[in-house]
Amino acid sequence: MNVSAYSTSKWAIEGLSKSLAKEVPNGITVVALDPGIINTEMLACHIGDHSASQYQTPQEWATKAASMILNLSTADNGATLTVDDPGILIR
């Protein structure tokens, strides 16, 4: 499905976030936030428009995720977090 570049870059972002989290001053939180499956052009290209339309749009995800992002704390520093389709933060 030609998603190796996507998967590789995602893995790199998670590694960079974990490394950076160890270097930032106290009070700063660095997380890698995985949005889960989002209805994007890339998804539609890989699974078809009809199947992709069953997933949330970036705008729908942002609405659900905003309050969760604003409630992150230093306890989350270095974590890889996922906001799934119902809008639940998975630690």
ABEGO torsion letter per residue (X at the ends): XGAAAAAAAAAAAAAAAAAAAAABBBGBBBBBBBAEBBBBAAAAAAAEAAAAAABBBAAAAAAAAAAAAAABBAAABGBBBBBBAAGBBBX
